[in-house]
Amino acid sequence: MHQTSQIVLLITTLLAWLPWSLFATACEDEHPPVTRTPVVRYQLHDSQARPVAAIAFDPRGTHRVHAADETDVTWVRDPDRSGAWDYREWQWWKGHPWGESCRCRYWCEPTFKPEKNAVTIHYQVDGFESTQQYLLPQVVEAVAPHWDLVTTIKNISGSDVEEYGQFFACYTQFNQPNSFWFWEQGKGNAGKGSVGKRLADNGDAGKGLLNSRLTLFSARGVDHLNGYVAHPAAYFLEGGAVPHCPRGEGKIVSRWYRPMLVSQPSPQGWRSIILVEPERTAAVSQGLKGAAMDYILFPGPARRTFAAGAEFSAHIRHHLLKSSELPSKERLDTLWKAFERSHSAVHRAAAELR
């Protein structure tokens, strides 16, 4: 009996000294409560002051979204429990000790600041400071309303880190189990050589658009975070994986032509379209057979080191598009070009709010 007690004590002592990350799991069962209130609501109007879409935000991100002709449904899946858009989940870097724990979701205390046409969410966790700034336009297109988000991430850890990434999820109705589309780079544009050359190849307006295609994640074997569509010039491409990604070993299944995600249609023929600034998009992916439209931010395709004190910002745009049929590449390219032209103004507006 005495020997058994000693063995139990020894095992208990060893377990206490093992790294916590060995037991960490994503979306762990035991964690501090998630702050879901307050909820603030906004209305987007067209040039005739007619309501086009309603949006609500809470400290997790976007809480509800619905078009004016779909007031009984919301694009955000399960918003009163686990669902939100641009929901912070994981962050990682080489040698980080947190395993698969959803540190960004559970282990921070976000601040939430609504304003007249903007909402700011700020959080710090494990030596990194992140700010999400939603910017709401005063006038939107009746058939293609949009709103913008600028996410800024700063390394306040006091040390340089390698291979940093932060993962965001948009839990979305209408996709599951039918997947959704990403804009895939064509084989003719899978350039080799320097980062600059590969980006130039991908940006060739004629050749790139012609060779590109809209592809369902399911067509590349992606079900739930078991495959990633990567930046076409990322430093990690040759390794075949997004480094330290906690799901699916970060396996790369393709490269994006534009980091743009296109949903299935809603009952009234609307689609959710997510556009992410290319320079900051490490990869995009699918979770839950389409119910999660996901993107990963990083400092840049050639910036393996995220230096102490450094920061980077990414522009994300959410569109609702009235299109019961899958939009053409030409239609999406029009949205994309408008998004690109707005980068400077959106970043400037966000910086003025900070």
N, C-alpha and C positions, 0 to 999 in steps of 0.2 A: 504493500500500500504506500509506504514511504517512497519507494522507487518510482511508482506511478505518479505521485504528486510532484516529484522532482522533474520528471519528463514533461508533465503538463506545464510546469513553471518555465522550463527551458524553452518549450515551443512558444509560449506566450511572450517571453522576453524577445525571442528572435523575431516574431511577427511585429512586435512594437518597433524594432529597429529597421525593418525592411522599408524601402521607399514606398510612400503612400501611392505613387503612380502605378505600382503593380496591381493595385486593387481598383484604380479609377476606371470608371466606365462613362461613356457619353450619356448625357441626360440622366445622370445618376439618380437613384431613388431618394437618397438622403442629401438634402441641400437646404440652404436658407430659402424662405418664401420668395416667390417672384412678385415684384411690384407691377401691378397691372392698372393702377389708377394714379392720377386722374386720367380720364378720357376727354380729349378736346376734339371738337368737330368743326369742319370747314366745308364750304361749298365752292365749287368751281363754276364759273359762268362764261357763256360765249359773248361775242361782241354786242349781242342784243340784250344782254343782262339776263338771259334765260339760264336756268340751272342745267348743268351738263353732268356733273358727277359730285358725289359727296364723299369726303374722306374723314376718317377719325384717326387720331394718334394717341398712343399711351407710352409709358416709359420703355417699352420693348421695341417700339417702331410703329409701323402702320397697323392700326387696329381693325379698321373696316374700310372697304371701298365698294361703292356701287354706282352704276350709271343712273341717270335720272329716270330712265324707263325700266329700271330693274330694282325698285326700292325694296322688294321683298327678299333679295339675295345679296350676299356680300362676296366679293372676290377673295377675301381672306378666309382661309380654312380654319375653323374652330377657334375664333378670336378670343373667346371668353375662357379658354383653357391654355392650350400650348401654342396656338397659332398667331403669327404676326408676319409682316413683311419687313425685310432688312433686319431680321432678328439675329443679333450677335450670338455666335455659338462657340466656335473654337478659335484659338490662336496658337501658333507654334513657332519654334525656331530650333536650331540644332542644339541638342542637349537639354531641352526644356524638361522639367521634372514632373509634368502634370498628366502624363499618359493621355487617356481619351476623355478626361473630364471636360465638361462644358464650362470652362472657367468664366468665359465672357458672359454667358447667360446667367449663371447662378451666383458666382462668387465676386460680385461687385455691387455697389450701391449707386445706381444711375441717378443723375439729376435730370430734371425734365422742365424745360422752359418754353411754354407756348407764347407766341406773339401774334400780331395782327395777321401777317401772311407768312409766318415761319414758325418752325418748331425745332428746338435744339435738345438733343440727348447727349449727355456727357458721362463717361465712365472710365475708371482706372482699374486695372487688374494686372498683377504680376509684373509690374514695371513698365506698363504701356498705357498711354493715355489716348482715348479715342473720343471723337466728337462727331455726331451725326447731325447735320443741319438740313432740314427739309425747307424748301423754298417753293411757295405756292404762287403761280402767276395770277395776275388780276384778270386776264382774259385768255381763254383757251379755245381751240377749235371744237366745233360742235360734234364732229365725228372722230376726233383724235385728241382728246384732252390729255394733258401731261402735267407732271410736277417733278421737281428736281430734288436731289439729295447730294450733299457733299460730305463725304466721310474723311476725316483727317485723323491720322494715327501718328503718335509721337513716341519715340523711345526715351523714357525717363528712368530707365533701369540703372543708368550710370556705366553701362558696359556695351560695347559693340556686340551684336548678335548676327549669326549667319542664317540665311534661308528662312526669313520671317514670312509668315502668311496669316491672314485672318479670314475666317469663313462666315458667310452670312446666308441665311435661308429666307425664302419667301414662300410661306405655306399658302397654297393656292387651290381654289375650287376648280372643278370642271376637267382637270387633266387626268386624274387617277381613274382607271388603270391604263389609259391610252397614251401616256407619255406626252411630250411636247417637243418643239423644234428648237434646234440651235442652228446658227449660220456657219456652215462648215467650209473650210478652205478647200479649194479644188486641188487635185493632184498636180496640175500644171503650175501651181503657186507654192508648192512645198519646197521653197528655195533653200539652198545651202550657203555656207559662207558666213560672213560677219553678221552681227545683229542688224546693222544698218541695211545691208543688202537684203536680208530676209524680210525686214519691215517694208522696204521699198517694193519688193516683189509682191507682197500681200496687198500693198496699197495701190497697185496699178489699177486705175479706175476701170479701164476696159477689160483687160485680161483677167483681173481678179474677180470682177463681178460675173463675167461670163463663165468662168470655171467653178465658181462657188455654188453651193446648193443648200437648201433648207433640209435638214436631216432630223428625224426623230431620234432621241437618245436611245430608245429601245432598238432601233436599227443598228446601233453600235454595241448592243448587248448590255446597256446600262439599265439597271433596275433600281437599286437603292445605293447610291454612292459607291458603286463598284467600277466606275470609270469616269475619267475627266477629260474635258476638251481644253487643251492648253494654249497659252500664248504661243504664236508661231515662231517667236525668236527668244523664248525664255532660256535662261542659263541652264535649266535643269532638263531640257528636252532630251539630251543624249542619254540621260539616266533612265528615261522611260517612265518617270513618276514625279508627281508633285511631292517634294521632300517633306517628310514628317506629317503628311496628311493622315488623320486618324481613322479614315475609312477607306476600304478597298486598296490599301497600300499605296494610295495616290496614283494608281495605274492610269497612264495616258492612253486614250483610245483614238484621239484625233486632235486636230488643231482648229481653232476658230478662224474664220475669215473676218468676221466682226463679232465682238462679244455681245451678242443680242439673243435674247430668248423670246420665243413666241408660243403662247398658250393655245390650247383648244378653245373653241368658241363657247360663250355662255348661251343660255336659252334665247336671248335677244340678239345674238350675233356679235357680241363684243369680244375682243381678245385683249389679254394682258401682254404687254411687250416691255421687256426690261433691257435697257441699253447701259453698258458700263464702259467707262473711259479705258481705251485699249492699253495705254501705258501702264495702268495699275491693275490689270486683270490677269492674274496668274492662270486662272482656269474657270470654267463653268461646269456645272454638273446637274444631275437629277437625283432627287430622293423620293422614296415612297411611290414608285411607279408614276411619277409626274406630279404628285401632290406638293413637292418642294422644288422650287426653282432657285438654284443656288449659284453663288459666285464667290470667288476667293480673291482678295486683294493682296498685293505685295508692293514693295518699293519700286520695282521696275524690272524689265527683262534682263538687264545687265548688272543689276544691283544686288549681288549676293549678300553683301554686308549692309546691315541696317545699323548705322553708327549711333553711338550714344548722343542724345540731344537732337538727332535728325528727325524729320517728320515728312510725311507725304500725304497728299489729298487725292481723292478719286471722285469724279462726277458720275452719278448714277441718275438715269432718267426713267421714270415709269410712265408708260403710255397706256391708255385704253384706246383701242382702235375698233371702229364699227366695220366688221368684215367677217361675214359668216363663212366665206371661202378663205382658204389660206392666202394671205397677202402675197403678191408677187415680189420678187427680189427688187424690182424697180421701185415699187411702192415703199418697201422697207428701206431702200437706199435713200429715198427722199427724206424719210424720218431720220435716218442716220446722219445725213449731211447737215440737217438743221441742228441736230444734237452737237455735232462737231463745231459748228459755227458759234454755238452758245457757250462753249467751255470757258472762255475768258471772262465773259460777263457773269456767269454763274459762280465761278471761283472768286471773282471780285466781290460779288454780293455776299457770299459766305464769309469771306475774310472780314468784311465790314461788320458782320454780326458777332464775330469772335472777340 
